[in-house]
Amino acid sequence: MSMLTPPGMGGKYRITGDAYPRMRRTGGRRRLVLAIVASAAAIALIGWGTLQLIQVFSGGGKASAASAPTQNCDRRDPKTGAETRTGAESKTEAGLKPAPLPKSLLKPLPKPAQITVNVFNATPRGGLAKNTADELKKRGFTIGEVGNATKQYDKKVKGTGILLGARTAADTALPVLGTQLAGAEHRTDGRTGGEIDLILGTQFKELAKKEDADKALAELTKPKPTPTPSAEKNC
């Protein structure tokens, strides 16, 4: 073995003449792989940041315009001068009708003096119809017939009472009289007159307290504002 042979080679690499075996460091390949991975990650991060900047500067204006509420304004085409409509008017023209007004705004409610009430007793307690009719008269209602209920209703009304009137009274006279008796059932039939039947049931004790009835009547007759869409604005 030559004196120039590295120790531990066991004679595998014998140096003869001026040729030397190439010896590489074991950590060089690992550093090369790490450098490639780091470069790829840096390129990906730069690309992602560039994409975000492009979206902000190119799509931000469109997103804000799409999210802005539609205004109900008349506009003119700068070229043709024709009017263009947007917002609620265009929806109406497309077939989307606005919500109908509440019935309480379409029909005026009658005053108590304009309502004739027939009071009938469907309970086994005597004198109930007369006492109730007298109290309703004090509260301004016009009293018609007073007596016992017909066989159709006698001892068959389980609740506090039934308010029975024409179909046209469903959203006028019936709710007004209903403020005087909480829990009464509202019914309509084929009658053509404007009288209302108050049929007292087995659970009836007394009319609502006058102050409570007056408060309920005031709330019923109070006009309600017409709702307007929040997206519509004046130009």
Backbone torsions as a table, in degrees:
resi	resn	phi	psi	omega
1	MET	NA	135.7	-178.1
2	SER	-74.0	157.4	177.0
3	MET	-70.4	-17.4	-179.3
4	LEU	-90.6	-3.3	179.3
5	THR	-73.3	127.1	-179.0
6	PRO	-61.9	144.0	-179.8
7	PRO	-66.0	143.3	178.4
8	GLY	90.4	-6.0	-179.4
9	MET	-79.7	-18.0	177.3
10	GLY	63.6	24.0	178.5
11	GLY	83.0	5.6	-178.2
12	LYS	-71.1	-42.7	176.9
13	TYR	-107.6	99.9	-178.7
14	ARG	-100.7	130.9	-179.0
15	ILE	-92.6	117.1	176.2
16	THR	-126.3	124.7	179.8
17	GLY	79.8	-141.5	-176.0
18	ASP	-105.2	15.9	177.8
19	ALA	-93.4	130.3	-179.0
20	TYR	-119.0	141.4	175.8
21	PRO	-69.6	142.0	179.1
22	ARG	-81.1	123.7	-178.4
23	MET	-112.2	117.2	178.0
24	ARG	-100.9	146.6	175.4
25	ARG	-73.6	141.3	-175.9
26	THR	-71.4	-23.4	-176.8
27	GLY	-87.8	-5.0	-176.7
28	GLY	-67.2	-42.5	-179.4
29	ARG	-66.3	-38.0	179.2
30	ARG	-63.9	-42.3	178.7
31	ARG	-66.1	-33.0	178.4
32	LEU	-66.2	-43.1	178.7
33	VAL	-63.7	-44.4	179.2
34	LEU	-62.3	-37.5	179.2
35	ALA	-65.9	-38.2	179.0
36	ILE	-67.1	-44.0	179.4
37	VAL	-62.3	-43.5	179.8
38	ALA	-63.7	-38.4	179.2
39	SER	-66.0	-41.7	179.2
40	ALA	-63.7	-41.4	179.1
41	ALA	-64.5	-40.3	179.2
42	ALA	-64.3	-41.0	179.3
43	ILE	-64.8	-41.4	179.2
44	ALA	-64.0	-41.2	179.6
45	LEU	-64.7	-40.6	178.7
46	ILE	-65.6	-40.1	178.5
47	GLY	-65.0	-40.9	179.1
48	TRP	-64.6	-42.8	178.5
49	GLY	-64.1	-38.2	178.0
50	THR	-64.1	-41.6	179.0
51	LEU	-62.4	-40.8	178.1
52	GLN	-63.2	-41.2	178.8
53	LEU	-64.4	-38.6	179.0
54	ILE	-64.5	-42.1	179.5
55	GLN	-65.8	-37.0	-179.3
56	VAL	-66.8	-45.1	-174.8
57	PHE	-82.3	-24.0	-178.3
58	SER	-98.7	-36.4	-175.2
59	GLY	-104.3	-8.1	-177.5
60	GLY	-64.4	-42.2	-179.6
61	GLY	-65.4	-38.8	179.0
62	LYS	-65.8	-40.7	-178.7
63	ALA	-65.1	-42.0	-179.5
64	SER	-67.5	-34.9	178.6
65	ALA	-69.1	-35.3	-179.5
66	ALA	-71.4	-31.9	-178.2
67	SER	-84.2	-11.7	-178.9
68	ALA	-71.1	141.6	-180.0
69	PRO	-66.0	144.5	179.4
70	THR	-76.4	128.5	-179.8
71	GLN	-94.4	148.3	179.4
72	ASN	-92.9	84.6	-174.7
73	CYS	-131.5	150.8	172.8
74	ASP	-91.7	128.9	-179.7
75	ARG	-128.4	156.6	178.8
76	ARG	-117.7	139.8	177.1
77	ASP	-69.8	125.5	-177.6
78	PRO	-63.0	-22.3	-178.6
79	LYS	-89.1	-50.7	-174.6
80	THR	-94.2	-21.1	-177.2
81	GLY	79.8	2.5	-179.0
82	ALA	-77.4	148.3	-179.9
83	GLU	-80.7	138.9	174.9
84	THR	-122.0	139.1	-177.6
85	ARG	-112.2	142.5	179.1
86	THR	-132.3	175.0	174.5
87	GLY	73.3	-139.7	-172.5
88	ALA	-64.1	-33.4	-177.8
89	GLU	-67.3	-39.9	178.5
90	SER	-67.6	-34.5	177.0
91	LYS	-66.3	-38.7	179.0
92	THR	-65.7	-42.5	179.5
93	GLU	-67.0	-27.3	179.4
94	ALA	-79.9	-3.2	177.9
95	GLY	110.0	-1.5	178.8
96	LEU	-91.8	102.0	-175.9
97	LYS	-80.7	146.8	176.5
98	PRO	-67.5	160.0	-178.7
99	ALA	-63.3	138.8	-179.3
100	PRO	-68.4	155.1	178.0
101	LEU	-70.7	151.2	175.6
102	PRO	-58.8	148.2	-178.9
103	LYS	-61.8	-30.3	-179.6
104	SER	-65.1	-20.9	177.4
105	LEU	-89.4	-19.8	-178.1
106	LEU	-83.3	-34.3	-178.0
107	LYS	-120.0	128.1	176.6
108	PRO	-70.6	139.0	179.9
109	LEU	-80.1	138.6	179.4
110	PRO	-75.1	156.3	174.3
111	LYS	-80.9	157.6	-179.1
112	PRO	-53.7	-37.8	-178.7
113	ALA	-65.5	-20.0	179.9
114	GLN	-88.6	-0.8	-178.3
115	ILE	-110.5	122.1	175.5
116	THR	-95.2	124.6	-174.7
117	VAL	-114.0	127.2	170.5
118	ASN	-97.4	123.7	-175.9
119	VAL	-106.8	121.7	-178.9
120	PHE	-125.0	139.8	-178.1
121	ASN	-100.0	116.3	177.8
122	ALA	-104.6	15.1	-179.6
123	THR	-109.8	164.1	177.3
124	PRO	-77.1	-2.6	-179.1
125	ARG	-82.4	128.8	-178.1
126	GLY	-83.1	151.6	176.5
127	GLY	76.6	2.8	-175.0
128	LEU	-70.8	-38.3	-177.9
129	ALA	-67.2	-42.0	-177.9
130	LYS	-65.7	-44.9	-179.9
131	ASN	-62.1	-40.4	179.6
132	THR	-67.3	-42.1	179.4
133	ALA	-62.6	-39.6	179.0
134	ASP	-63.6	-39.2	-179.9
135	GLU	-69.5	-39.4	177.6
136	LEU	-65.0	-35.3	178.0
137	LYS	-64.7	-38.8	177.2
138	LYS	-63.3	-28.1	-177.9
139	ARG	-90.0	7.1	172.3
140	GLY	102.1	-1.3	-179.7
141	PHE	-81.8	152.6	175.4
142	THR	-90.5	129.9	-175.3
143	ILE	-101.3	135.0	177.1
144	GLY	-104.7	-114.7	180.0
145	GLU	-79.6	147.9	177.2
146	VAL	-136.5	128.4	179.9
147	GLY	171.4	-161.2	-179.9
148	ASN	-82.7	153.2	179.5
149	ALA	-72.4	158.0	177.8
150	THR	-70.0	169.1	-178.3
151	LYS	-59.6	-28.9	-179.3
152	GLN	-62.6	-31.2	-176.1
153	TYR	-116.6	-14.0	-174.0
154	ASP	-59.8	119.8	179.3
155	LYS	59.8	24.7	179.4
156	LYS	-120.5	0.4	178.8
157	VAL	-97.6	108.3	-172.8
158	LYS	-83.9	-24.2	-177.3
159	GLY	-88.5	-158.7	179.8
160	THR	-72.7	-29.9	-180.0
161	GLY	168.1	173.8	178.7
162	ILE	-127.9	132.5	172.2
163	LEU	-103.9	118.5	-172.9
164	LEU	-122.6	126.0	-179.6
165	GLY	-154.5	-174.7	178.7
166	ALA	-70.6	163.6	-179.7
167	ARG	-64.1	-31.1	179.2
168	THR	-70.1	-14.6	-179.9
169	ALA	-93.2	1.0	-174.6
170	ALA	-61.2	-35.7	-178.9
171	ASP	-117.3	21.0	178.0
172	THR	-129.6	-83.4	-174.2
173	ALA	-71.6	-38.0	-177.6
174	LEU	-61.4	-48.0	177.9
175	PRO	-64.4	-32.5	178.7
176	VAL	-65.1	-47.8	178.0
177	LEU	-67.8	-28.6	179.4
178	GLY	-65.6	-19.8	177.0
179	THR	-68.4	-17.4	-178.3
180	GLN	-89.4	-15.2	-177.8
181	LEU	-139.9	103.0	-179.2
182	ALA	-69.9	138.8	176.1
183	GLY	83.6	2.9	-180.0
184	ALA	-72.2	145.7	179.8
185	GLU	-87.5	135.4	179.9
186	HIS	-99.8	127.1	178.6
187	ARG	-134.6	157.1	175.3
188	THR	-128.4	156.9	176.9
189	ASP	-139.8	-168.2	-175.2
190	GLY	-88.3	14.4	-179.8
191	ARG	-66.1	153.9	179.0
192	THR	-106.6	-16.2	179.6
193	GLY	-78.2	168.6	-177.3
194	GLY	-96.3	4.9	-178.9
195	GLU	-73.0	149.5	179.2
196	ILE	-116.7	132.7	176.5
197	ASP	-94.4	126.6	171.9
198	LEU	-107.6	108.3	-177.6
199	ILE	-103.9	113.3	-176.2
200	LEU	-78.3	130.8	-178.7
201	GLY	-97.7	177.9	-174.4
202	THR	-66.7	-24.3	179.7
203	GLN	-91.0	4.3	-180.0
204	PHE	-72.5	133.4	175.7
205	LYS	-117.3	-51.6	178.5
206	GLU	-163.6	166.2	175.8
207	LEU	-68.7	163.9	176.1
208	ALA	-61.8	150.7	178.2
209	LYS	-59.1	143.6	-173.0
210	LYS	-58.2	-40.6	-179.2
211	GLU	-66.3	-36.7	177.3
212	ASP	-69.3	-40.1	179.1
213	ALA	-66.2	-40.2	179.0
214	ASP	-65.0	-39.2	178.6
215	LYS	-65.3	-43.2	178.6
216	ALA	-64.8	-37.9	178.8
217	LEU	-67.7	-37.8	178.3
218	ALA	-65.6	-40.5	177.9
219	GLU	-66.5	-34.8	-178.7
220	LEU	-68.8	-38.9	-177.0
221	THR	-88.4	-6.3	-179.7
222	LYS	-70.7	126.0	179.8
223	PRO	-66.2	140.4	-179.6
224	LYS	-102.4	134.3	-179.7
225	PRO	-67.2	147.1	178.4
226	THR	-76.5	124.9	-179.6
227	PRO	-67.3	140.7	177.0
228	THR	-121.4	140.2	179.4
229	PRO	-62.0	138.9	-177.9
230	SER	-70.4	-20.2	-177.5
231	ALA	-77.1	-18.6	-177.9
232	GLU	-82.5	131.9	180.0
233	LYS	-136.6	155.0	176.4
234	ASN	-81.0	140.6	180.0
235	CYS	-92.5	NA	NA
